[in-house]
Amino acid sequence: MIDLLGRMAGKEKEISEITSRAMAGELDFSDALRSRVSLLDGLPASVLEEVTDSITLSPGALELKMFCRTNGIFFGAVSGGFIQILRNMTFFEDIDYLEANFLEVIDNRLTGKVSGPIIDRKAKADHLERFADSLNIRLEDTIAIGDGANDLSMIQSAGLGVAFRGKEILRNAATLSIEKSLSELIEFLER
């Protein structure tokens, strides 16, 4: 999301470099997010809708969600992305839990700031715990999927931590690592 927004701001290269370093765990996520978002200052809020239309789901995301729905498995997302974009995506309309960062908008323009708490490594783990608590599910009965350093605490807290196309730091900590499609997790869940 942030890279697509960066392209619209003419700052794609700068934002992409910061994103790569943050996902590898070389930079503090919150600081990196603030730096990247500051480069979006002045963009019209309409870019949020344009970016929504440009996002493609990871391979197997829809299949995994449908498997969970069919089998009574609760399904949520805690993202370092932006809630204004996720809420406009059909995929996220009927999930059980959704949290993400909120881009500040004043007078229909992005201010270059994040409003409210940043969804960082600790926040992701905290939200997993809140989601599980709200459903009276033990953490050891949860599954968390991530791809970067920001997901580390969350996947370590879950009963099953899954790295999907994960950075090395995450693959080393995950219980399971998958590369091709999120639907690979279905086979594991059917066992």
NORDAZI-V872409 format. One record per pair of residues at least 12 apart in sequence whose ideal C-beta (glycine too) atoms are under 6 Angstrom apart, sorted by the first residue. I is the first residue (numbers start at 1). J is the second residue. D is the distance in Angstrom with one decimal. If there is no record, write none. Layout:
BEGIN
i->I j->J d->D
i->I j->J d->D
END
This chain:
BEGIN
i->1 j->81 d->4.2
i->1 j->82 d->5.7
i->1 j->85 d->5.5
i->2 j->15 d->5.8
i->2 j->36 d->5.2
i->3 j->15 d->5.8
i->3 j->16 d->5.3
i->4 j->51 d->4.6
i->4 j->54 d->5.4
i->5 j->40 d->5.5
i->5 j->51 d->5.7
i->8 j->47 d->4.9
i->9 j->39 d->6.0
i->9 j->40 d->5.2
i->9 j->43 d->5.4
i->11 j->39 d->4.3
i->15 j->36 d->4.8
i->15 j->39 d->5.9
i->18 j->32 d->5.2
i->18 j->35 d->5.7
i->18 j->36 d->5.2
i->23 j->148 d->3.4
i->23 j->167 d->5.4
i->24 j->167 d->5.2
i->25 j->149 d->3.3
i->25 j->169 d->4.5
i->29 j->120 d->4.6
i->29 j->150 d->4.6
i->30 j->118 d->4.7
i->30 j->120 d->4.9
i->33 j->118 d->5.9
i->37 j->112 d->5.9
i->37 j->114 d->5.5
i->38 j->112 d->4.4
i->40 j->110 d->4.8
i->40 j->112 d->5.7
i->41 j->112 d->2.9
i->42 j->109 d->5.8
i->43 j->110 d->4.6
i->44 j->109 d->5.9
i->45 j->105 d->4.8
i->45 j->108 d->4.7
i->48 j->84 d->4.8
i->48 j->85 d->5.7
i->51 j->85 d->5.8
i->52 j->85 d->5.1
i->52 j->88 d->4.4
i->52 j->89 d->6.0
i->57 j->91 d->5.9
i->58 j->182 d->5.7
i->59 j->181 d->4.2
i->60 j->181 d->3.4
i->60 j->182 d->3.5
i->60 j->183 d->3.3
i->61 j->182 d->5.2
i->63 j->183 d->4.2
i->64 j->182 d->4.5
i->64 j->183 d->5.8
i->64 j->185 d->5.9
i->67 j->186 d->4.9
i->74 j->96 d->4.6
i->74 j->135 d->5.7
i->75 j->95 d->5.1
i->75 j->96 d->5.7
i->76 j->95 d->5.7
i->76 j->96 d->5.2
i->76 j->97 d->3.0
i->76 j->131 d->5.1
i->77 j->98 d->5.4
i->78 j->99 d->4.8
i->78 j->124 d->5.0
i->78 j->127 d->4.3
i->79 j->100 d->4.1
i->80 j->119 d->5.3
i->80 j->150 d->5.2
i->81 j->100 d->5.2
i->82 j->100 d->5.7
i->82 j->101 d->5.4
i->82 j->103 d->5.2
i->83 j->100 d->4.2
i->83 j->102 d->5.3
i->84 j->103 d->6.0
i->86 j->100 d->5.3
i->97 j->131 d->4.5
i->99 j->127 d->5.0
i->100 j->119 d->6.0
i->101 j->114 d->5.2
i->101 j->118 d->6.0
i->101 j->119 d->5.3
i->102 j->115 d->4.7
i->102 j->116 d->5.1
i->121 j->150 d->5.2
i->121 j->152 d->5.8
i->121 j->153 d->4.8
i->124 j->154 d->4.1
i->125 j->153 d->3.9
i->125 j->154 d->4.7
i->125 j->157 d->4.7
i->128 j->144 d->5.7
i->128 j->154 d->5.1
i->128 j->157 d->5.8
i->139 j->157 d->5.8
i->140 j->159 d->4.0
i->141 j->159 d->5.4
i->142 j->158 d->4.6
i->142 j->159 d->5.4
i->143 j->158 d->5.8
i->143 j->160 d->4.4
i->144 j->158 d->3.7
i->144 j->161 d->5.6
i->145 j->162 d->4.4
i->145 j->164 d->5.3
i->146 j->170 d->6.0
i->147 j->164 d->5.5
i->147 j->165 d->5.5
i->147 j->166 d->5.1
i->148 j->167 d->5.1
i->149 j->169 d->5.0
i->151 j->170 d->6.0
i->152 j->173 d->5.8
i->155 j->174 d->5.6
i->156 j->173 d->5.9
i->160 j->175 d->5.3
i->161 j->174 d->4.8
i->161 j->175 d->4.9
i->162 j->174 d->5.9
i->162 j->176 d->4.8
i->163 j->177 d->4.4
i->164 j->178 d->5.5
i->165 j->179 d->5.8
END
